[in-house]
Amino acid sequence: MTQLPLTRPPQHLCLLRLSALGDISHMLPVLRTLQKHWPETRITWVIGKLEHQLVCDIPEIEFIIFDKNEGLAAYKKLRKQMRARHFDALLHMQMSLRASLASLLIPTRIRLGFDRQRAKDLQWMFTNHKIEHRPRQHVIDSFFGFTEALGIKEHVLEWNIPIPNDARQYATMTLDSDRKALIISPCSSMSYRNWSSEGYAAVADYASETYNMQVILCGGPSPIELEYGERVTALCRHRPLNLIGQTSVKQLVALLAQAELVLAPDSGPAHLATAVGTSVIGLYAATNPDRARPYLSADLVVNKYPEAIRNQYGKSVADMPWGTRARAASAMASIRREDVIAKLDQHLSTRPNEQPQENSKNEQSFH
């Protein structure tokens, strides 16, 4: 890590992180750390269009939207917005060529990025200062490397996502007041991370029958997510409330905040749930939970990643590069419904008055 030429708190910082929702939520503790230690510093955040919906109402932050769907026009718009500006430093926090090309349009002398060892997609070529290399970190901890490079050693592990009243009211009207809610977000945008529809349906029925939980399916409007929702719903004996493709970003966050528990693979909703203080059963075989698990729910992770790495590469996790993915179809298939149900039982056993109901049908179906 090079020494940054900052002798005082900067007047104006620029953050560059365009996507995705999970990583935007990972960014928020960095933002809160900057705000606590440098309350007078102006912060501008260059962010994606969808992702902006999550954080748009954070006060005292200027957001500049970079809509990737606009293609070349997005770069032209950014260049125009950056005229007559100058930043004391740019925190280039996304390893993608799209983001790196956008970074060239941001006027600053200090371009802080990831260390050479971690800077994928040639990000290291677009920065002139690097954070310290610390191997095998969770994504959130790696993001804190940027505040540490700025001389801020104390981390603020807070998210504080604003939730508008209308979104809270939507969640209150949607959730049963007399039952705890299990929200299942079954899909990642990367299909190799997704578990089986049959598995989700089995867990949904178990939660309904054993704990009388309200089960809700959530997700975005993409074809794969809509199809997943229909399949899971059709397989369930107790029909869940399928809201896939029907909620705004803020409505989703409000639902996650009021739920008892979330079940998801490595995906945005898993990390959004963490941001609003809801426990998450994370399903991890394709990606390394030590790098990308729900940050505050390590005890609820179903971790088949070491097994998947061994099956695909014939090596241990320690012998593989950090962040290696297991993309074989057998990876997520190695997660058993019993593994997930055990985590559900574990979580609810710590809650008062949550003893499983006697149900011989459940025992026959799931054990």
DOROVO-945140 format. One record per residue (C-alpha): residue number from 1; residue in three letters; x, y, z. Coordinates in nm, 2 decimals. Layout:
N
{resi: NUM resn: ALA x: X y: Y z: Z}
...
END
This chain:
367
{resi: 1 resn: MET x: 0.00 y: 0.00 z: 0.00}
{resi: 2 resn: THR x: 0.13 y: 0.34 z: -0.10}
{resi: 3 resn: GLN x: 0.11 y: 0.63 z: 0.14}
{resi: 4 resn: LEU x: -0.17 y: 0.86 z: 0.04}
{resi: 5 resn: PRO x: -0.07 y: 1.23 z: 0.02}
{resi: 6 resn: LEU x: -0.35 y: 1.35 z: 0.25}
{resi: 7 resn: THR x: -0.26 y: 1.57 z: 0.54}
{resi: 8 resn: ARG x: -0.61 y: 1.65 z: 0.65}
{resi: 9 resn: PRO x: -0.96 y: 1.51 z: 0.60}
{resi: 10 resn: PRO x: -1.05 y: 1.56 z: 0.23}
{resi: 11 resn: GLN x: -1.31 y: 1.82 z: 0.13}
{resi: 12 resn: HIS x: -1.47 y: 1.60 z: -0.14}
{resi: 13 resn: LEU x: -1.45 y: 1.23 z: -0.19}
{resi: 14 resn: CYS x: -1.59 y: 1.02 z: -0.48}
{resi: 15 resn: LEU x: -1.70 y: 0.66 z: -0.43}
{resi: 16 resn: LEU x: -1.73 y: 0.44 z: -0.74}
{resi: 17 resn: ARG x: -1.93 y: 0.13 z: -0.70}
{resi: 18 resn: LEU x: -2.20 y: 0.07 z: -0.96}
{resi: 19 resn: SER x: -2.34 y: -0.28 z: -0.87}
{resi: 20 resn: ALA x: -2.48 y: -0.51 z: -0.75}
{resi: 21 resn: LEU x: -2.73 y: -0.48 z: -0.47}
{resi: 22 resn: GLY x: -2.54 y: -0.71 z: -0.23}
{resi: 23 resn: ASP x: -2.22 y: -0.53 z: -0.28}
{resi: 24 resn: ILE x: -2.39 y: -0.19 z: -0.25}
{resi: 25 resn: SER x: -2.51 y: -0.31 z: 0.09}
{resi: 26 resn: HIS x: -2.15 y: -0.42 z: 0.17}
{resi: 27 resn: MET x: -2.04 y: -0.06 z: 0.09}
{resi: 28 resn: LEU x: -2.26 y: 0.10 z: 0.35}
{resi: 29 resn: PRO x: -2.04 y: 0.03 z: 0.65}
{resi: 30 resn: VAL x: -1.76 y: 0.21 z: 0.46}
{resi: 31 resn: LEU x: -1.99 y: 0.50 z: 0.40}
{resi: 32 resn: ARG x: -2.09 y: 0.52 z: 0.76}
{resi: 33 resn: THR x: -1.73 y: 0.50 z: 0.87}
{resi: 34 resn: LEU x: -1.64 y: 0.79 z: 0.65}
{resi: 35 resn: GLN x: -1.94 y: 0.99 z: 0.77}
{resi: 36 resn: LYS x: -1.86 y: 0.93 z: 1.14}
{resi: 37 resn: HIS x: -1.49 y: 1.02 z: 1.12}
{resi: 38 resn: TRP x: -1.51 y: 1.30 z: 0.85}
{resi: 39 resn: PRO x: -1.85 y: 1.46 z: 0.90}
{resi: 40 resn: GLU x: -1.75 y: 1.77 z: 0.70}
{resi: 41 resn: THR x: -1.63 y: 1.58 z: 0.40}
{resi: 42 resn: ARG x: -1.87 y: 1.59 z: 0.10}
{resi: 43 resn: ILE x: -1.93 y: 1.25 z: -0.06}
{resi: 44 resn: THR x: -2.03 y: 1.18 z: -0.42}
{resi: 45 resn: TRP x: -2.12 y: 0.82 z: -0.51}
{resi: 46 resn: VAL x: -2.13 y: 0.71 z: -0.87}
{resi: 47 resn: ILE x: -2.37 y: 0.42 z: -0.87}
{resi: 48 resn: GLY x: -2.59 y: 0.20 z: -1.10}
{resi: 49 resn: LYS x: -2.95 y: 0.28 z: -1.17}
{resi: 50 resn: LEU x: -3.12 y: -0.01 z: -0.99}
{resi: 51 resn: GLU x: -2.88 y: 0.01 z: -0.70}
{resi: 52 resn: HIS x: -2.95 y: 0.38 z: -0.66}
{resi: 53 resn: GLN x: -3.31 y: 0.28 z: -0.55}
{resi: 54 resn: LEU x: -3.16 y: 0.11 z: -0.24}
{resi: 55 resn: VAL x: -2.97 y: 0.42 z: -0.11}
{resi: 56 resn: CYS x: -3.12 y: 0.72 z: -0.29}
{resi: 57 resn: ASP x: -3.26 y: 0.87 z: 0.03}
{resi: 58 resn: ILE x: -2.95 y: 0.86 z: 0.24}
{resi: 59 resn: PRO x: -2.91 y: 1.23 z: 0.33}
{resi: 60 resn: GLU x: -2.61 y: 1.44 z: 0.26}
{resi: 61 resn: ILE x: -2.48 y: 1.21 z: -0.02}
{resi: 62 resn: GLU x: -2.47 y: 1.32 z: -0.38}
{resi: 63 resn: PHE x: -2.55 y: 1.03 z: -0.62}
{resi: 64 resn: ILE x: -2.46 y: 1.02 z: -0.98}
{resi: 65 resn: ILE x: -2.64 y: 0.75 z: -1.17}
{resi: 66 resn: PHE x: -2.45 y: 0.55 z: -1.43}
{resi: 67 resn: ASP x: -2.70 y: 0.34 z: -1.63}
{resi: 68 resn: LYS x: -2.51 y: 0.06 z: -1.80}
{resi: 69 resn: ASN x: -2.81 y: 0.00 z: -2.03}
{resi: 70 resn: GLU x: -2.74 y: 0.33 z: -2.20}
{resi: 71 resn: GLY x: -2.41 y: 0.20 z: -2.34}
{resi: 72 resn: LEU x: -2.18 y: 0.48 z: -2.47}
{resi: 73 resn: ALA x: -2.43 y: 0.74 z: -2.37}
{resi: 74 resn: ALA x: -2.38 y: 0.66 z: -2.00}
{resi: 75 resn: TYR x: -2.01 y: 0.75 z: -2.04}
{resi: 76 resn: LYS x: -2.09 y: 1.08 z: -2.22}
{resi: 77 resn: LYS x: -2.34 y: 1.17 z: -1.95}
{resi: 78 resn: LEU x: -2.09 y: 1.10 z: -1.68}
{resi: 79 resn: ARG x: -1.82 y: 1.31 z: -1.85}
{resi: 80 resn: LYS x: -2.06 y: 1.60 z: -1.87}
{resi: 81 resn: GLN x: -2.16 y: 1.57 z: -1.51}
{resi: 82 resn: MET x: -1.79 y: 1.57 z: -1.41}
{resi: 83 resn: ARG x: -1.70 y: 1.89 z: -1.58}
{resi: 84 resn: ALA x: -1.58 y: 2.17 z: -1.35}
{resi: 85 resn: ARG x: -1.54 y: 1.92 z: -1.06}
{resi: 86 resn: HIS x: -1.24 y: 1.80 z: -0.87}
{resi: 87 resn: PHE x: -1.22 y: 1.54 z: -0.60}
{resi: 88 resn: ASP x: -0.95 y: 1.50 z: -0.33}
{resi: 89 resn: ALA x: -0.96 y: 1.13 z: -0.39}
{resi: 90 resn: LEU x: -1.15 y: 0.85 z: -0.58}
{resi: 91 resn: LEU x: -1.23 y: 0.53 z: -0.40}
{resi: 92 resn: HIS x: -1.25 y: 0.29 z: -0.70}
{resi: 93 resn: MET x: -1.42 y: 0.00 z: -0.53}
{resi: 94 resn: GLN x: -1.54 y: -0.21 z: -0.83}
{resi: 95 resn: MET x: -1.33 y: -0.46 z: -1.02}
{resi: 96 resn: SER x: -1.49 y: -0.44 z: -1.37}
{resi: 97 resn: LEU x: -1.37 y: -0.29 z: -1.69}
{resi: 98 resn: ARG x: -1.70 y: -0.09 z: -1.72}
{resi: 99 resn: ALA x: -1.63 y: 0.07 z: -1.38}
{resi: 100 resn: SER x: -1.26 y: 0.13 z: -1.46}
{resi: 101 resn: LEU x: -1.34 y: 0.31 z: -1.79}
{resi: 102 resn: ALA x: -1.59 y: 0.53 z: -1.59}
{resi: 103 resn: SER x: -1.32 y: 0.60 z: -1.34}
{resi: 104 resn: LEU x: -1.11 y: 0.78 z: -1.61}
{resi: 105 resn: LEU x: -1.38 y: 1.04 z: -1.63}
{resi: 106 resn: ILE x: -1.36 y: 1.13 z: -1.26}
{resi: 107 resn: PRO x: -1.12 y: 1.42 z: -1.21}
{resi: 108 resn: THR x: -0.88 y: 1.35 z: -0.92}
{resi: 109 resn: ARG x: -0.51 y: 1.30 z: -0.85}
{resi: 110 resn: ILE x: -0.56 y: 1.01 z: -0.61}
{resi: 111 resn: ARG x: -0.72 y: 0.70 z: -0.75}
{resi: 112 resn: LEU x: -0.73 y: 0.43 z: -0.48}
{resi: 113 resn: GLY x: -0.81 y: 0.08 z: -0.58}
{resi: 114 resn: PHE x: -0.75 y: -0.28 z: -0.48}
{resi: 115 resn: ASP x: -0.40 y: -0.43 z: -0.44}
{resi: 116 resn: ARG x: -0.24 y: -0.59 z: -0.74}
{resi: 117 resn: GLN x: -0.31 y: -0.94 z: -0.61}
{resi: 118 resn: ARG x: -0.68 y: -0.89 z: -0.59}
{resi: 119 resn: ALA x: -0.74 y: -0.63 z: -0.87}
{resi: 120 resn: LYS x: -0.93 y: -0.84 z: -1.13}
{resi: 121 resn: ASP x: -1.02 y: -0.72 z: -1.48}
{resi: 122 resn: LEU x: -0.70 y: -0.51 z: -1.49}
{resi: 123 resn: GLN x: -0.83 y: -0.27 z: -1.22}
{resi: 124 resn: TRP x: -0.48 y: -0.21 z: -1.10}
{resi: 125 resn: MET x: -0.40 y: -0.03 z: -1.43}
{resi: 126 resn: PHE x: -0.66 y: 0.24 z: -1.36}
{resi: 127 resn: THR x: -0.54 y: 0.33 z: -1.01}
{resi: 128 resn: ASN x: -0.23 y: 0.50 z: -0.87}
{resi: 129 resn: HIS x: -0.27 y: 0.40 z: -0.51}
{resi: 130 resn: LYS x: -0.35 y: 0.05 z: -0.37}
{resi: 131 resn: ILE x: -0.50 y: -0.07 z: -0.05}
{resi: 132 resn: GLU x: -0.30 y: -0.31 z: 0.16}
{resi: 133 resn: HIS x: -0.30 y: -0.67 z: 0.05}
{resi: 134 resn: ARG x: -0.47 y: -0.89 z: 0.31}
{resi: 135 resn: PRO x: -0.55 y: -1.23 z: 0.18}
{resi: 136 resn: ARG x: -0.86 y: -1.44 z: 0.24}
{resi: 137 resn: GLN x: -1.10 y: -1.16 z: 0.36}
{resi: 138 resn: HIS x: -1.47 y: -1.13 z: 0.36}
{resi: 139 resn: VAL x: -1.58 y: -0.87 z: 0.10}
{resi: 140 resn: ILE x: -1.69 y: -0.63 z: 0.37}
{resi: 141 resn: ASP x: -1.35 y: -0.65 z: 0.54}
{resi: 142 resn: SER x: -1.18 y: -0.59 z: 0.21}
{resi: 143 resn: PHE x: -1.39 y: -0.28 z: 0.16}
{resi: 144 resn: PHE x: -1.27 y: -0.15 z: 0.49}
{resi: 145 resn: GLY x: -0.92 y: -0.16 z: 0.34}
{resi: 146 resn: PHE x: -1.01 y: 0.17 z: 0.17}
{resi: 147 resn: THR x: -1.09 y: 0.35 z: 0.49}
{resi: 148 resn: GLU x: -0.78 y: 0.21 z: 0.65}
{resi: 149 resn: ALA x: -0.57 y: 0.34 z: 0.35}
{resi: 150 resn: LEU x: -0.72 y: 0.68 z: 0.42}
{resi: 151 resn: GLY x: -0.59 y: 0.66 z: 0.78}
{resi: 152 resn: ILE x: -0.92 y: 0.56 z: 0.95}
{resi: 153 resn: LYS x: -0.86 y: 0.26 z: 1.16}
{resi: 154 resn: GLU x: -1.19 y: 0.23 z: 1.35}
{resi: 155 resn: HIS x: -1.46 y: 0.05 z: 1.15}
{resi: 156 resn: VAL x: -1.83 y: 0.15 z: 1.19}
{resi: 157 resn: LEU x: -2.03 y: -0.17 z: 1.13}
{resi: 158 resn: GLU x: -2.36 y: 0.00 z: 1.05}
{resi: 159 resn: TRP x: -2.58 y: 0.00 z: 0.75}
{resi: 160 resn: ASN x: -2.88 y: 0.23 z: 0.83}
{resi: 161 resn: ILE x: -3.07 y: 0.18 z: 0.51}
{resi: 162 resn: PRO x: -3.36 y: 0.43 z: 0.51}
{resi: 163 resn: ILE x: -3.70 y: 0.26 z: 0.47}
{resi: 164 resn: PRO x: -3.99 y: 0.49 z: 0.37}
{resi: 165 resn: ASN x: -4.31 y: 0.48 z: 0.56}
{resi: 166 resn: ASP x: -4.51 y: 0.35 z: 0.26}
{resi: 167 resn: ALA x: -4.27 y: 0.06 z: 0.23}
{resi: 168 resn: ARG x: -4.30 y: -0.02 z: 0.60}
{resi: 169 resn: GLN x: -4.68 y: -0.01 z: 0.57}
{resi: 170 resn: TYR x: -4.66 y: -0.24 z: 0.27}
{resi: 171 resn: ALA x: -4.46 y: -0.49 z: 0.47}
{resi: 172 resn: THR x: -4.70 y: -0.46 z: 0.77}
{resi: 173 resn: MET x: -5.00 y: -0.52 z: 0.55}
{resi: 174 resn: THR x: -4.84 y: -0.82 z: 0.38}
{resi: 175 resn: LEU x: -4.71 y: -1.00 z: 0.68}
{resi: 176 resn: ASP x: -4.94 y: -1.19 z: 0.91}
{resi: 177 resn: SER x: -4.93 y: -1.02 z: 1.25}
{resi: 178 resn: ASP x: -4.97 y: -1.35 z: 1.44}
{resi: 179 resn: ARG x: -4.71 y: -1.56 z: 1.26}
{resi: 180 resn: LYS x: -4.34 y: -1.53 z: 1.21}
{resi: 181 resn: ALA x: -4.23 y: -1.49 z: 0.85}
{resi: 182 resn: LEU x: -3.98 y: -1.70 z: 0.66}
{resi: 183 resn: ILE x: -3.87 y: -1.52 z: 0.34}
{resi: 184 resn: ILE x: -3.72 y: -1.74 z: 0.07}
{resi: 185 resn: SER x: -3.53 y: -1.57 z: -0.20}
{resi: 186 resn: PRO x: -3.44 y: -1.87 z: -0.41}
{resi: 187 resn: CYS x: -3.24 y: -1.72 z: -0.70}
{resi: 188 resn: SER x: -2.91 y: -1.56 z: -0.76}
{resi: 189 resn: SER x: -2.85 y: -1.40 z: -1.10}
{resi: 190 resn: MET x: -2.57 y: -1.66 z: -1.14}
{resi: 191 resn: SER x: -2.76 y: -1.98 z: -1.19}
{resi: 192 resn: TYR x: -2.48 y: -2.21 z: -1.07}
{resi: 193 resn: ARG x: -2.54 y: -2.07 z: -0.72}
{resi: 194 resn: ASN x: -2.91 y: -2.18 z: -0.71}
{resi: 195 resn: TRP x: -3.05 y: -2.46 z: -0.51}
{resi: 196 resn: SER x: -3.33 y: -2.69 z: -0.62}
{resi: 197 resn: SER x: -3.70 y: -2.59 z: -0.63}
{resi: 198 resn: GLU x: -3.77 y: -2.92 z: -0.46}
{resi: 199 resn: GLY x: -3.54 y: -2.83 z: -0.17}
{resi: 200 resn: TYR x: -3.70 y: -2.49 z: -0.12}
{resi: 201 resn: ALA x: -4.05 y: -2.64 z: -0.13}
{resi: 202 resn: ALA x: -3.96 y: -2.90 z: 0.13}
{resi: 203 resn: VAL x: -3.82 y: -2.64 z: 0.37}
{resi: 204 resn: ALA x: -4.12 y: -2.41 z: 0.31}
{resi: 205 resn: ASP x: -4.36 y: -2.69 z: 0.40}
{resi: 206 resn: TYR x: -4.16 y: -2.79 z: 0.70}
{resi: 207 resn: ALA x: -4.16 y: -2.43 z: 0.83}
{resi: 208 resn: SER x: -4.54 y: -2.40 z: 0.77}
{resi: 209 resn: GLU x: -4.63 y: -2.74 z: 0.93}
{resi: 210 resn: THR x: -4.38 y: -2.74 z: 1.22}
{resi: 211 resn: TYR x: -4.36 y: -2.38 z: 1.32}
{resi: 212 resn: ASN x: -4.67 y: -2.23 z: 1.16}
{resi: 213 resn: MET x: -4.45 y: -1.98 z: 0.98}
{resi: 214 resn: GLN x: -4.58 y: -1.76 z: 0.70}
{resi: 215 resn: VAL x: -4.36 y: -1.84 z: 0.40}
{resi: 216 resn: ILE x: -4.30 y: -1.57 z: 0.14}
{resi: 217 resn: LEU x: -4.11 y: -1.59 z: -0.19}
{resi: 218 resn: CYS x: -3.92 y: -1.28 z: -0.29}
{resi: 219 resn: GLY x: -3.70 y: -1.18 z: -0.59}
{resi: 220 resn: GLY x: -3.67 y: -0.98 z: -0.90}
{resi: 221 resn: PRO x: -3.87 y: -0.98 z: -1.23}
{resi: 222 resn: SER x: -3.62 y: -1.18 z: -1.44}
{resi: 223 resn: PRO x: -3.75 y: -1.48 z: -1.62}
{resi: 224 resn: ILE x: -3.54 y: -1.73 z: -1.42}
{resi: 225 resn: GLU x: -3.67 y: -1.58 z: -1.09}
{resi: 226 resn: LEU x: -4.03 y: -1.58 z: -1.20}
{resi: 227 resn: GLU x: -4.00 y: -1.94 z: -1.32}
{resi: 228 resn: TYR x: -3.84 y: -2.05 z: -0.99}
{resi: 229 resn: GLY x: -4.12 y: -1.89 z: -0.80}
{resi: 230 resn: GLU x: -4.39 y: -2.07 z: -1.00}
{resi: 231 resn: ARG x: -4.20 y: -2.41 z: -0.96}
{resi: 232 resn: VAL x: -4.15 y: -2.37 z: -0.58}
{resi: 233 resn: THR x: -4.52 y: -2.27 z: -0.53}
{resi: 234 resn: ALA x: -4.65 y: -2.56 z: -0.74}
{resi: 235 resn: LEU x: -4.44 y: -2.81 z: -0.54}
{resi: 236 resn: CYS x: -4.55 y: -2.68 z: -0.19}
{resi: 237 resn: ARG x: -4.83 y: -2.85 z: 0.00}
{resi: 238 resn: HIS x: -4.89 y: -2.52 z: 0.18}
{resi: 239 resn: ARG x: -4.90 y: -2.25 z: -0.09}
{resi: 240 resn: PRO x: -4.65 y: -1.97 z: 0.00}
{resi: 241 resn: LEU x: -4.72 y: -1.61 z: -0.09}
{resi: 242 resn: ASN x: -4.53 y: -1.56 z: -0.41}
{resi: 243 resn: LEU x: -4.41 y: -1.19 z: -0.44}
{resi: 244 resn: ILE x: -4.13 y: -1.26 z: -0.69}
{resi: 245 resn: GLY x: -4.12 y: -0.97 z: -0.94}
{resi: 246 resn: GLN x: -4.39 y: -0.77 z: -0.75}
{resi: 247 resn: THR x: -4.19 y: -0.56 z: -0.50}
{resi: 248 resn: SER x: -3.98 y: -0.25 z: -0.53}
{resi: 249 resn: VAL x: -3.63 y: -0.25 z: -0.38}
{resi: 250 resn: LYS x: -3.76 y: -0.06 z: -0.08}
{resi: 251 resn: GLN x: -4.06 y: -0.29 z: -0.03}
{resi: 252 resn: LEU x: -3.82 y: -0.59 z: -0.04}
{resi: 253 resn: VAL x: -3.60 y: -0.43 z: 0.22}
{resi: 254 resn: ALA x: -3.90 y: -0.35 z: 0.44}
{resi: 255 resn: LEU x: -4.02 y: -0.71 z: 0.42}
{resi: 256 resn: LEU x: -3.67 y: -0.84 z: 0.50}
{resi: 257 resn: ALA x: -3.66 y: -0.61 z: 0.80}
{resi: 258 resn: GLN x: -3.98 y: -0.74 z: 0.95}
{resi: 259 resn: ALA x: -3.92 y: -1.11 z: 0.88}
{resi: 260 resn: GLU x: -3.80 y: -1.36 z: 1.13}
{resi: 261 resn: LEU x: -3.56 y: -1.54 z: 0.90}
{resi: 262 resn: VAL x: -3.44 y: -1.54 z: 0.54}
{resi: 263 resn: LEU x: -3.33 y: -1.84 z: 0.33}
{resi: 264 resn: ALA x: -3.12 y: -1.76 z: 0.02}
{resi: 265 resn: PRO x: -2.81 y: -1.86 z: -0.17}
{resi: 266 resn: ASP x: -2.53 y: -1.61 z: -0.22}
{resi: 267 resn: SER x: -2.73 y: -1.32 z: -0.35}
{resi: 268 resn: GLY x: -2.84 y: -0.97 z: -0.29}
{resi: 269 resn: PRO x: -3.14 y: -1.04 z: -0.06}
{resi: 270 resn: ALA x: -2.91 y: -1.24 z: 0.17}
{resi: 271 resn: HIS x: -2.69 y: -0.94 z: 0.22}
{resi: 272 resn: LEU x: -2.98 y: -0.69 z: 0.24}
{resi: 273 resn: ALA x: -3.13 y: -0.90 z: 0.52}
{resi: 274 resn: THR x: -2.81 y: -0.87 z: 0.71}
{resi: 275 resn: ALA x: -2.81 y: -0.50 z: 0.66}
{resi: 276 resn: VAL x: -3.15 y: -0.47 z: 0.83}
{resi: 277 resn: GLY x: -3.06 y: -0.70 z: 1.11}
{resi: 278 resn: THR x: -3.25 y: -1.02 z: 1.00}
{resi: 279 resn: SER x: -3.08 y: -1.36 z: 1.04}
{resi: 280 resn: VAL x: -3.01 y: -1.55 z: 0.72}
{resi: 281 resn: ILE x: -2.97 y: -1.92 z: 0.64}
{resi: 282 resn: GLY x: -2.72 y: -1.90 z: 0.36}
{resi: 283 resn: LEU x: -2.67 y: -2.18 z: 0.11}
{resi: 284 resn: TYR x: -2.31 y: -2.20 z: 0.01}
{resi: 285 resn: ALA x: -2.15 y: -2.46 z: -0.21}
{resi: 286 resn: ALA x: -2.07 y: -2.27 z: -0.53}
{resi: 287 resn: THR x: -1.90 y: -1.97 z: -0.35}
{resi: 288 resn: ASN x: -1.69 y: -1.95 z: -0.04}
{resi: 289 resn: PRO x: -1.89 y: -1.84 z: 0.27}
{resi: 290 resn: ASP x: -1.57 y: -1.71 z: 0.43}
{resi: 291 resn: ARG x: -1.56 y: -1.45 z: 0.16}
{resi: 292 resn: ALA x: -1.92 y: -1.38 z: 0.09}
{resi: 293 resn: ARG x: -2.15 y: -1.52 z: 0.36}
{resi: 294 resn: PRO x: -2.42 y: -1.31 z: 0.52}
{resi: 295 resn: TYR x: -2.18 y: -1.12 z: 0.74}
{resi: 296 resn: LEU x: -2.36 y: -1.16 z: 1.08}
{resi: 297 resn: SER x: -2.50 y: -1.51 z: 1.03}
{resi: 298 resn: ALA x: -2.20 y: -1.73 z: 1.01}
{resi: 299 resn: ASP x: -2.36 y: -1.99 z: 1.24}
{resi: 300 resn: LEU x: -2.65 y: -2.04 z: 1.00}
{resi: 301 resn: VAL x: -2.45 y: -2.10 z: 0.69}
{resi: 302 resn: VAL x: -2.50 y: -2.44 z: 0.52}
{resi: 303 resn: ASN x: -2.14 y: -2.48 z: 0.40}
{resi: 304 resn: LYS x: -2.08 y: -2.74 z: 0.13}
{resi: 305 resn: TYR x: -1.81 y: -2.54 z: -0.04}
{resi: 306 resn: PRO x: -1.51 y: -2.75 z: 0.08}
{resi: 307 resn: GLU x: -1.68 y: -3.06 z: -0.06}
{resi: 308 resn: ALA x: -1.76 y: -2.89 z: -0.39}
{resi: 309 resn: ILE x: -1.41 y: -2.77 z: -0.43}
{resi: 310 resn: ARG x: -1.26 y: -3.11 z: -0.36}
{resi: 311 resn: ASN x: -1.50 y: -3.28 z: -0.60}
{resi: 312 resn: GLN x: -1.44 y: -3.03 z: -0.89}
{resi: 313 resn: TYR x: -1.07 y: -2.96 z: -0.84}
{resi: 314 resn: GLY x: -0.94 y: -3.24 z: -0.63}
{resi: 315 resn: LYS x: -0.79 y: -2.99 z: -0.38}
{resi: 316 resn: SER x: -0.86 y: -2.83 z: -0.05}
{resi: 317 resn: VAL x: -0.99 y: -2.48 z: -0.01}
{resi: 318 resn: ALA x: -0.66 y: -2.37 z: 0.13}
{resi: 319 resn: ASP x: -0.48 y: -2.49 z: -0.19}
{resi: 320 resn: MET x: -0.71 y: -2.29 z: -0.42}
{resi: 321 resn: PRO x: -0.70 y: -1.91 z: -0.51}
{resi: 322 resn: TRP x: -0.93 y: -1.71 z: -0.28}
{resi: 323 resn: GLY x: -1.27 y: -1.66 z: -0.44}
{resi: 324 resn: THR x: -1.26 y: -1.98 z: -0.66}
{resi: 325 resn: ARG x: -1.61 y: -2.08 z: -0.76}
{resi: 326 resn: ALA x: -1.74 y: -2.43 z: -0.79}
{resi: 327 resn: ARG x: -1.96 y: -2.41 z: -1.10}
{resi: 328 resn: ALA x: -2.04 y: -2.78 z: -1.14}
{resi: 329 resn: ALA x: -2.41 y: -2.87 z: -1.13}
{resi: 330 resn: SER x: -2.33 y: -3.11 z: -0.84}
{resi: 331 resn: ALA x: -2.21 y: -2.83 z: -0.61}
{resi: 332 resn: MET x: -2.54 y: -2.68 z: -0.49}
{resi: 333 resn: ALA x: -2.71 y: -3.03 z: -0.53}
{resi: 334 resn: SER x: -2.49 y: -3.15 z: -0.25}
{resi: 335 resn: ILE x: -2.70 y: -2.94 z: -0.01}
{resi: 336 resn: ARG x: -2.96 y: -3.16 z: 0.15}
{resi: 337 resn: ARG x: -3.30 y: -3.04 z: 0.27}
{resi: 338 resn: GLU x: -3.21 y: -3.19 z: 0.61}
{resi: 339 resn: ASP x: -2.91 y: -2.96 z: 0.63}
{resi: 340 resn: VAL x: -3.13 y: -2.65 z: 0.58}
{resi: 341 resn: ILE x: -3.40 y: -2.78 z: 0.82}
{resi: 342 resn: ALA x: -3.14 y: -2.83 z: 1.09}
{resi: 343 resn: LYS x: -3.04 y: -2.46 z: 1.06}
{resi: 344 resn: LEU x: -3.41 y: -2.36 z: 1.07}
{resi: 345 resn: ASP x: -3.45 y: -2.56 z: 1.39}
{resi: 346 resn: GLN x: -3.13 y: -2.42 z: 1.53}
{resi: 347 resn: HIS x: -3.24 y: -2.06 z: 1.48}
{resi: 348 resn: LEU x: -3.59 y: -2.11 z: 1.62}
{resi: 349 resn: SER x: -3.47 y: -2.31 z: 1.92}
{resi: 350 resn: THR x: -3.30 y: -1.99 z: 2.04}
{resi: 351 resn: ARG x: -3.64 y: -1.81 z: 2.03}
{resi: 352 resn: PRO x: -3.88 y: -1.84 z: 2.33}
{resi: 353 resn: ASN x: -4.20 y: -2.03 z: 2.28}
{resi: 354 resn: GLU x: -4.09 y: -2.18 z: 1.95}
{resi: 355 resn: GLN x: -4.09 y: -2.55 z: 2.02}
{resi: 356 resn: PRO x: -4.17 y: -2.77 z: 1.71}
{resi: 357 resn: GLN x: -4.52 y: -2.91 z: 1.70}
{resi: 358 resn: GLU x: -4.56 y: -3.28 z: 1.72}
{resi: 359 resn: ASN x: -4.62 y: -3.39 z: 1.36}
{resi: 360 resn: SER x: -4.55 y: -3.75 z: 1.26}
{resi: 361 resn: LYS x: -4.61 y: -3.66 z: 0.89}
{resi: 362 resn: ASN x: -4.33 y: -3.40 z: 0.91}
{resi: 363 resn: GLU x: -4.10 y: -3.66 z: 1.06}
{resi: 364 resn: GLN x: -4.18 y: -3.91 z: 0.78}
{resi: 365 resn: SER x: -4.14 y: -3.65 z: 0.51}
{resi: 366 resn: PHE x: -3.82 y: -3.48 z: 0.61}
{resi: 367 resn: HIS x: -3.61 y: -3.70 z: 0.83}
END
